[in-house]
Amino acid sequence: MHHKLEKRWELRKSEPDDVERLVSAGVATPLLARLLLNRVPCDCKAAASFFTSSLAELHDPYMLLGMESAVERLLRAAVGKEKICIHGDYDVDGITSVVLLLTFFQTIGIDACYIIPDRLVDGYGLSADAVDKAARLKTDVMVTVDCGITALAEAKLCAEAGIDLIITDHHTPGEALPDACAVINPNQKGCNYPFKALAGVGVAFNLVIALRSRLRAEGFFSGRAEPNLREYLDLVALGTIADVVPLIDQNRILAKYGLMELSQSHRPGIQALKRVAGITGDVGCGAVGFRLAPRLNAAGRLENAAMAVELLLCKDLKSAEPLAAALDASNAERQAVEREILNDALQMVRDDAAFKGRKSIVLASEEWHSGVIGIVASRLVDLYHRPTILIALKDGNGKGSGRSIAGFHLHEALTACAEHLVKFGGHKHAAGLAIAEETLQAFVERFNEIADGLLTPEDLIPVLLIDAELKAEDLTLDLVSELERMKPFGMGNPEPVFLLQDAEVLESRIVKDTHLKLRLQVEAKKFEAIAFSMAGRVSVGERIDLAFSPAINNWNGRSSLQLTVKDLRRAGGI
């Protein structure tokens, strides 16, 4: 088993007065009020809209700065039968954004094509090559999705090529913005859109909503069918959940309705993808994050993401099935490559005598595939709880991918190392970079220095946040149904975790080598529990405290309560 970190258990504290306010307003039960306030500070109105999360609560897209100009230009393109080229990114957010815009444009009769950069050849973002390609395709308007906010030089090239550029992005803008026909990004200065955490596909969806209402006002749909945007929400949910943006506010609405749409998707590509991923029935966030997204991502990691776009554009199952099978195979290959890199990285950490004294991990190798290192960096953060950057070296140049922990803003740290980097981009949790091999040592030293100065020993101990302590009598199937109202869970709205104290272990057996199946007794009640990757942590007869999430186990037509254990310790240890 890999290195196992002790977690610090922390009971979240919500103000009893605030809880009481929501309860007496009839917005939530005491438990749900507490859970909600543990996640987002909110008044009664915000709490009510958290639970309703209806499409009517989506903000007006025209609140996004730049929307007016973008819609004006696209209206001209639609009426004048101009050619539009969409430039995306090779991750799921970028792929779904491309498919969303392309489908919308083609449905309303606009001549549209797309370009997705090759991760290994072009790297992230808009490039001179892409502008060149768009010019050769006789593009009148180029729309970027999920990228472009830092493409200052490329915006100039577009202007020189006579291409009008519209940028839609959600990444952190730099000091200067590209000179474009329109720039839409909720995070740009002067943008009054109230919610700043949309994914790229959320920004693209807002563009489509605004454009459709403008086209409607112009009478554009008098002779043709108007696209039903609800049918696009499956794409929005895929990109939003895969990009790990907080599932609150606007994203919660988009994810909630998008998951419904995904569950009954009419899109042949999604049907085929669900089939190879073994998904039947309703699609939840877990199925998107662990099954659908990795397969869509796989193409862009090891080769070209265009295959994922083509799959989602398929008009029938016959053409979709071979593409879904190819993505499935690509994903299996990605997992194998990832395992190899992870083992390599773990060995490097073990061989490094000075590792214990450092507060960050920066590793580089010529053996690594740059498309997969980000996932491995995430795994290392899970194992060691330190900001981690992995760099794949090739011909004297390096491509790096980083992941961080709470208390360490990765983008700001890289900004402080800018002199040692060719380029970088990202946000506080994740970032990408390019580096010349000769400056690698200086970069490693500077990055470690920054981590050393910013992180305290406490920061390096992962915290397990516990929502509330429950008693045995609270644990019922009704509790699980009550918690359903909090769904969808994800970043920003994690699945609730509870504390149960002084449980006696009646039975403990190891399943699939690493997991524990437990039978517990608390007071006079008995419970079944599953503890993943915790084999060997407890023995029969011990008394334990456990942090867990309750779930329903449906087996042989019977529903019973099962506790999914997040962590456990000897009784009385908190």
Long-range contacts (C-beta under 8 A, 24 or more apart in sequence): 1-514, 1-533, 2-346, 2-383, 3-346, 3-383, 3-384, 5-383, 5-384, 5-385, 5-461, 5-462, 6-461, 7-461, 7-462, 7-463, 7-464, 7-567, 8-458, 8-461, 8-462, 8-463, 8-464, 9-463, 9-464, 9-466, 9-499, 9-547, 9-567, 9-569, 9-574, 10-463, 10-464, 10-465, 10-466, 11-466, 11-468, 11-469, 11-499, 11-574, 12-38, 12-465, 12-466, 12-467, 12-468, 14-38, 22-47, 27-51, 29-482, 31-468, 31-479, 31-482, 32-482, 32-485, 32-486, 34-467, 34-468, 35-467, 35-468, 35-483, 35-486, 35-496, 36-486, 38-465, 38-467, 39-248, 39-492, 39-493, 39-494, 40-248, 40-492, 40-493, 50-248, 50-252, 51-485, 53-252, 53-253, 53-256, 54-253, 55-230, 55-253, 55-257, 57-253, 58-209, 58-250, 58-253, 58-254, 59-193, 59-194, 59-195, 59-250, 61-206, 61-207, 61-209, 61-210, 62-210, 63-192, 63-193, 63-194, 64-184, 64-186, 64-191, 64-193, 64-203, 64-206, 64-210, 65-183, 65-184, 65-188, 65-190, 65-191, 65-192, 65-193, 66-182, 66-183, 66-184, 66-185, 66-188, 66-191, 67-182, 67-184, 67-206, 67-207, 67-210, 69-181, 69-182, 70-143, 70-166, 70-168, 70-181, 70-182, 70-184, 70-207, 70-210, 70-211, 71-207, 71-210, 71-211, 71-214, 73-141, 73-164, 73-166, 73-181, 73-182, 74-141, 74-143, 74-166, 74-207, 74-211, 75-211, 75-214, 75-215, 75-218, 77-110, 77-140, 77-141, 78-108, 78-109, 78-110, 78-215, 78-220, 79-218, 79-220, 81-110, 81-111, 82-110, 82-111, 82-140, 82-141, 83-111, 83-112, 83-113, 83-137, 83-138, 83-139, 83-140, 83-141, 84-110, 84-111, 84-112, 84-113, 84-139, 84-140, 84-141, 84-142, 84-143, 85-112, 85-113, 85-114, 85-115, 85-134, 85-137, 85-139, 85-141, 85-142, 85-143, 85-163, 86-112, 86-113, 86-114, 86-115, 86-142, 86-143, 86-144, 86-145, 87-114, 87-115, 87-116, 87-117, 87-126, 87-130, 87-134, 87-142, 87-143, 87-144, 87-145, 87-147, 87-148, 88-114, 88-115, 88-116, 88-144, 88-145, 88-146, 88-147, 88-305, 88-309, 89-116, 89-117, 89-124, 89-125, 89-145, 89-146, 89-147, 89-200, 90-116, 90-117, 90-118, 90-119, 90-124, 90-299, 90-300, 90-301, 90-304, 90-305, 91-146, 91-242, 91-243, 91-297, 91-300, 91-305, 92-238, 92-239, 92-242, 92-243, 92-293, 92-296, 92-297, 92-308, 93-146, 93-199, 93-200, 93-201, 93-239, 93-240, 93-242, 93-243, 94-145, 94-146, 94-147, 94-200, 94-239, 94-305, 95-239, 95-296, 95-300, 95-305, 95-308, 95-309, 95-312, 96-201, 96-235, 96-236, 96-238, 96-239, 96-242, 96-296, 96-312, 97-145, 97-146, 97-168, 97-200, 97-201, 97-203, 97-204, 97-239, 98-145, 98-309, 99-235, 99-309, 99-312, 99-313, 100-145, 100-201, 100-204, 100-205, 100-208, 100-232, 100-235, 100-236, 101-143, 101-145, 101-204, 101-207, 101-208, 102-309, 102-313, 103-232, 103-313, 104-208, 104-211, 104-212, 104-227, 104-232, 107-227, 108-215, 108-220, 108-224, 108-227, 109-224, 113-137, 113-139, 114-309, 116-300, 116-304, 116-305, 116-306, 116-309, 118-303, 118-304, 118-305, 119-300, 119-301, 119-305, 119-370, 119-371, 120-370, 120-371, 123-399, 123-434, 124-425, 124-432, 125-150, 125-151, 125-154, 125-425, 126-151, 126-154, 127-154, 128-153, 128-154, 128-157, 130-154, 131-157, 131-158, 131-161, 131-163, 132-157, 132-161, 134-158, 134-161, 134-163, 135-161, 135-162, 135-163, 139-163, 140-164, 141-165, 141-166, 141-181, 142-166, 143-167, 143-168, 143-207, 144-168, 144-169, 145-169, 145-200, 145-201, 145-203, 145-204, 146-170, 146-171, 146-199, 146-200, 146-201, 146-203, 146-204, 146-239, 147-171, 147-200, 148-178, 148-180, 149-173, 149-174, 149-177, 149-178, 149-183, 149-185, 149-188, 150-174, 150-178, 150-425, 151-178, 152-176, 152-177, 152-178, 152-179, 154-178, 155-179, 155-180, 168-200, 168-203, 168-204, 168-207, 169-200, 169-203, 170-197, 170-198, 170-199, 170-200, 170-202, 170-203, 170-245, 171-425, 171-426, 171-427, 172-411, 172-425, 172-426, 172-427, 195-249, 195-250, 195-251, 197-245, 197-246, 197-248, 197-249, 197-250, 197-251, 197-492, 198-240, 198-245, 198-250, 198-251, 199-239, 199-240, 199-243, 199-245, 199-251, 200-239, 200-243, 201-235, 201-236, 201-238, 201-239, 201-240, 201-243, 202-236, 202-239, 202-240, 202-245, 202-250, 202-251, 202-254, 205-229, 205-232, 205-233, 205-236, 205-254, 208-232, 230-257, 230-261, 231-261, 231-266, 233-257, 233-258, 233-260, 233-261, 234-258, 234-261, 234-262, 234-265, 234-267, 234-270, 235-312, 237-261, 237-262, 237-288, 238-262, 238-288, 238-292, 238-293, 238-296, 241-285, 241-288, 241-289, 241-293, 241-488, 241-490, 242-288, 242-289, 242-292, 242-293, 242-296, 242-297, 244-289, 244-429, 244-490, 244-491, 245-491, 245-492, 246-490, 246-491, 246-492, 246-493, 247-285, 247-488, 247-489, 247-490, 247-491, 247-492, 247-493, 248-492, 248-493, 251-492, 252-488, 252-493, 255-285, 255-488, 255-490, 256-487, 256-488, 259-283, 259-284, 259-285, 259-288, 259-488, 262-288, 262-292, 267-312, 267-314, 268-314, 268-315, 268-316, 268-317, 268-319, 268-320, 269-311, 269-312, 269-313, 269-314, 269-320, 269-323, 269-324, 270-312, 271-317, 271-320, 272-311, 272-314, 272-317, 272-320, 272-321, 272-323, 272-324, 273-311, 273-320, 273-324, 273-327, 275-321, 275-324, 276-324, 276-325, 276-327, 276-328, 277-328, 284-487, 284-488, 285-487, 285-488, 285-489, 285-490, 289-490, 294-331, 294-334, 295-324, 295-327, 295-328, 295-330, 295-331, 296-327, 297-331, 297-334, 298-327, 298-330, 298-331, 298-333, 298-334, 299-326, 299-327, 299-330, 300-371, 301-330, 301-334, 301-369, 301-371, 301-372, 302-330, 302-333, 302-334, 302-337, 302-369, 302-371, 302-372, 303-330, 334-371, 334-372, 337-369, 337-372, 338-372, 338-375, 338-376, 338-379, 341-367, 341-368, 341-369, 341-372, 341-373, 341-376, 341-390, 342-376, 342-379, 342-380, 344-368, 345-376, 345-380, 345-390, 346-380, 346-383, 349-380, 349-384, 358-386, 358-448, 358-451, 358-452, 359-386, 359-387, 359-448, 359-451, 359-452, 359-455, 359-459, 359-460, 360-386, 360-387, 360-388, 360-389, 360-447, 360-448, 360-450, 360-451, 360-452, 360-455, 361-386, 361-387, 361-388, 361-389, 362-388, 362-389, 362-390, 362-391, 362-443, 362-444, 362-447, 362-448, 363-388, 363-389, 363-390, 363-391, 364-390, 364-391, 364-392, 364-393, 364-398, 364-400, 364-440, 365-391, 365-392, 365-393, 366-392, 366-393, 366-394, 368-392, 368-393, 370-394, 370-399, 370-401, 373-399, 373-400, 373-401, 374-401, 374-402, 374-403, 374-430, 374-432, 377-401, 377-402, 377-403, 378-403, 381-405, 385-460, 385-461, 385-462, 386-451, 386-460, 387-413, 387-451, 387-455, 389-433, 389-447, 391-433, 391-435, 391-440, 393-437, 393-440, 396-436, 396-437, 396-438, 397-422, 397-434, 397-435, 397-436, 397-437, 398-434, 398-435, 398-436, 398-437, 398-440, 399-432, 399-433, 399-434, 400-432, 400-433, 400-434, 400-435, 401-430, 401-431, 401-432, 401-433, 402-426, 402-430, 402-431, 402-432, 402-433, 403-429, 403-430, 404-428, 404-429, 404-430, 404-431, 405-459, 405-460, 405-462, 406-459, 406-463, 407-454, 407-455, 407-456, 407-459, 408-451, 408-454, 408-455, 408-459, 413-447, 413-450, 413-451, 413-454, 416-446, 416-450, 417-443, 417-446, 417-447, 417-450, 420-446, 464-497, 464-547, 464-566, 464-567, 465-494, 465-497, 466-497, 466-498, 466-499, 466-547, 467-496, 467-497, 467-498, 468-496, 468-498, 468-499, 469-498, 469-499, 469-500, 469-501, 470-498, 470-499, 470-500, 471-523, 472-500, 472-522, 472-523, 472-524, 472-525, 472-527, 473-523, 473-525, 475-500, 475-525, 475-527, 475-550, 475-561, 475-563, 476-561, 477-552, 477-559, 477-560, 477-561, 479-550, 480-550, 480-551, 480-552, 480-561, 483-550, 495-549, 496-549, 497-547, 497-548, 497-549, 497-566, 498-547, 498-548, 498-549, 498-550, 499-545, 499-546, 499-547, 499-574, 500-545, 500-546, 500-548, 500-563, 501-545, 501-571, 501-572, 501-574, 502-543, 502-544, 502-545, 502-571, 502-572, 503-527, 503-543, 503-544, 503-545, 503-546, 503-571, 504-541, 504-542, 504-543, 505-538, 505-539, 505-540, 505-541, 505-542, 505-543, 505-544, 506-540, 507-540, 508-538, 508-539, 508-540, 510-535, 510-536, 516-565, 518-565, 520-544, 520-546, 520-563, 527-561, 527-562, 527-563, 528-553, 528-560, 528-561, 528-562, 528-563, 529-562, 529-563, 529-564, 529-565, 530-562, 530-563, 530-564, 530-565, 531-565, 531-568, 532-564, 532-565, 534-565, 534-568, 537-568, 538-568, 542-570, 543-570, 543-571, 544-568, 544-569, 544-570, 544-571, 545-569, 545-570, 545-571, 545-572, 545-573, 545-574
